[in-house]
Amino acid sequence: MFKKVLVANRGEIALRVIRACKELDVKTVAVYSEADVDSMHVHLADEAICIGPGPSSESYLKISRIISAAEIANVDAIHPGYGFLSEKAEFAEVCEKCKIKFIGPSARVISIMGDKNVARETALKAGMPITPGSDGIIHTEEEALEWARKIGYPVMVKASAGGGGRGMRPVLNEATLGSSFQAASLEAMKCFGDGSMYMEKLVEKPHHIEFQIVADSHGNVVHLGERDCSMQRRNQKIIEECPSPKITPEMRKRMGDATVKLCKEIGYENCGTIEFLVDNKCENFYFMEMNTRIQVEHPVTEMVTGVDLIAEQLRIAGGEPISVTQEQIKLCGHAIEVRINAEDPRQNFRPAPGKITGWLPPGGPGVRVDSHVYTGYEIPPFYDSLIGKVIVWGTDREHALKRLRRALSECAVTGIPTTIDFHLQLLDRPEFLAGDVHTKFVEQEMLPQPGS
């Protein structure tokens, strides 16, 4: 096991990694921007090093500054968390060259699976079903028009790089293709520094299902079941649960086997997630992409399987085998996660940085809160609006839903608007209670439509 790990991130995920390291008797080094000087991860780490001004482009995305901090602190490894540099092959490669262990897959694998178009081709070669799409990158609007006519509307134009719902636009007809293609490409360039686009058939009203995998350097690969992430807004997940209320044991086995097969063929190592679209009848599934990192929603898998995924990441990166076999993994009960964001739902979910004058997280049996905020904490304007995650476990889905409603009603945040009340509204929807939601449910069924 490593003696000292640098956490190249901020917020709740930095805190989560630091806590896992402490339980494994590993020293930690936090890096922080000037805007995060009062963040909890800075205070709980064994050491902390400032790496620049508030904007992430001048701090958390600066590879040279993070590597300099790692060398100053003489660390053995770097954990990238999620977002920022976690899926940058260049960062993993620099770590390798500097003889600092990158806690994640190799730069080669990140490069293969990080390019969404190459990932689709790789999945297809491994026998994974994929949606019809373009053969490679689309360079111009004219090419996009040709491919849309071949594939048939509706289609989705998607960024080849990046993730998190950025650089994606649904296109329902030819009249909107040009503007959607340009808007998605510009957003991708802004977010990822790469405006390359590809196209695939739009599966209407799909379920978004992802499989958690863990792989070690000894050739072992296991999956820990699925998470249902169908409840989204603007392609951003807002509620996740494990297991899915729609996936049958037979489909779970088919999807899980396909996931393990793909990861073995590409030589994957560490934690990762394969994401699928499942048609509305839950008969067919299609490979969408792979996230070569830990996910925001990993706690629901931990709650149901009892496996500490961050600890697994650390052990695997240190050369140890996976701690469980596929046969030992059982899905026990049901877990649901809600993301609490500092946003104003009344103002089209506008981000709301500011001072938290009061913070009272929920508690009680089966309730877990992952958060980096506290009373008096000032939310910086530079980063994602996530301020915490409420995760509950129940003996079954009905029990978990009741526990989640109770937990959210206890959660009190003052000084800023949050999405708590919006989530309570979601929990009252009969469609969600029945598990009959799709990725566009919130936009189409809950939010005002243009012109209404």
Rosetta blueprint (number, residue, H / E / L):
1 M L
2 F L
3 K L
4 K E
5 V E
6 L E
7 V E
8 A L
9 N L
10 R L
11 G H
12 E H
13 I H
14 A H
15 L H
16 R H
17 V H
18 I H
19 R H
20 A H
21 C H
22 K H
23 E H
24 L L
25 D L
26 V L
27 K E
28 T E
29 V E
30 A E
31 V E
32 Y E
33 S E
34 E H
35 A H
36 D H
37 V L
38 D L
39 S L
40 M H
41 H H
42 V H
43 H H
44 L H
45 A L
46 D L
47 E E
48 A E
49 I E
50 C E
51 I E
52 G E
53 P L
54 G L
55 P L
56 S H
57 S H
58 E H
59 S L
60 Y L
61 L L
62 K L
63 I H
64 S H
65 R H
66 I H
67 I H
68 S H
69 A H
70 A H
71 E H
72 I H
73 A H
74 N L
75 V L
76 D L
77 A E
78 I E
79 H E
80 P L
81 G L
82 Y L
83 G L
84 F L
85 L L
86 S L
87 E L
88 K L
89 A H
90 E H
91 F H
92 A H
93 E H
94 V H
95 C H
96 E H
97 K H
98 C L
99 K L
100 I L
101 K E
102 F E
103 I L
104 G L
105 P L
106 S L
107 A H
108 R H
109 V H
110 I H
111 S H
112 I H
113 M H
114 G H
115 D L
116 K H
117 N H
118 V H
119 A H
120 R H
121 E H
122 T H
123 A H
124 L H
125 K H
126 A L
127 G L
128 M L
129 P L
130 I E
131 T L
132 P L
133 G E
134 S L
135 D L
136 G L
137 I L
138 I E
139 H L
140 T L
141 E H
142 E H
143 E H
144 A H
145 L H
146 E H
147 W H
148 A H
149 R H
150 K H
151 I H
152 G L
153 Y L
154 P L
155 V E
156 M E
157 V E
158 K E
159 A E
160 S L
161 A L
162 G L
163 G L
164 G L
165 G L
166 R L
167 G L
168 M E
169 R E
170 P E
171 V E
172 L L
173 N L
174 E H
175 A H
176 T H
177 L H
178 G H
179 S H
180 S H
181 F H
182 Q H
183 A H
184 A H
185 S H
186 L H
187 E H
188 A H
189 M H
190 K H
191 C H
192 F H
193 G L
194 D L
195 G L
196 S L
197 M E
198 Y E
199 M E
200 E E
201 K E
202 L L
203 V L
204 E L
205 K L
206 P L
207 H E
208 H E
209 I E
210 E E
211 F E
212 Q E
213 I E
214 V E
215 A E
216 D L
217 S L
218 H L
219 G L
220 N L
221 V E
222 V E
223 H E
224 L E
225 G E
226 E E
227 R E
228 D E
229 C E
230 S E
231 M E
232 Q E
233 R E
234 R L
235 N L
236 Q E
237 K E
238 I E
239 I E
240 E E
241 E E
242 C E
243 P L
244 S L
245 P L
246 K L
247 I L
248 T L
249 P H
250 E H
251 M H
252 R H
253 K H
254 R H
255 M H
256 G H
257 D H
258 A H
259 T H
260 V H
261 K H
262 L H
263 C H
264 K H
265 E H
266 I H
267 G L
268 Y L
269 E L
270 N E
271 C E
272 G E
273 T E
274 I E
275 E E
276 F E
277 L E
278 V E
279 D L
280 N L
281 K L
282 C L
283 E L
284 N L
285 F E
286 Y E
287 F E
288 M E
289 E E
290 M E
291 N E
292 T L
293 R L
294 I L
295 Q L
296 V L
297 E L
298 H H
299 P H
300 V H
301 T H
302 E H
303 M H
304 V H
305 T H
306 G L
307 V L
308 D L
309 L H
310 I H
311 A H
312 E H
313 Q H
314 L H
315 R H
316 I H
317 A H
318 G L
319 G L
320 E L
321 P L
322 I L
323 S L
324 V L
325 T L
326 Q H
327 E H
328 Q H
329 I L
330 K L
331 L L
332 C L
333 G L
334 H E
335 A E
336 I E
337 E E
338 V E
339 R E
340 I E
341 N E
342 A L
343 E E
344 D E
345 P H
346 R H
347 Q H
348 N L
349 F L
350 R E
351 P E
352 A L
353 P L
354 G L
355 K E
356 I L
357 T L
358 G E
359 W E
360 L E
361 P L
362 P L
363 G L
364 G L
365 P L
366 G L
367 V E
368 R E
369 V E
370 D E
371 S E
372 H L
373 V L
374 Y L
375 T L
376 G L
377 Y L
378 E E
379 I L
380 P L
381 P L
382 F L
383 Y L
384 D L
385 S L
386 L E
387 I E
388 G E
389 K E
390 V E
391 I E
392 V E
393 W E
394 G E
395 T L
396 D L
397 R H
398 E H
399 H H
400 A H
401 L H
402 K H
403 R H
404 L H
405 R H
406 R H
407 A H
408 L H
409 S H
410 E H
411 C L
412 A E
413 V E
414 T E
415 G L
416 I L
417 P L
418 T L
419 T L
420 I H
421 D H
422 F H
423 H H
424 L H
425 Q H
426 L H
427 L H
428 D L
429 R L
430 P H
431 E H
432 F H
433 L H
434 A L
435 G L
436 D L
437 V L
438 H L
439 T L
440 K L
441 F H
442 V H
443 E H
444 Q H
445 E H
446 M H
447 L L
448 P L
449 Q L
450 P L
451 G L
452 S L
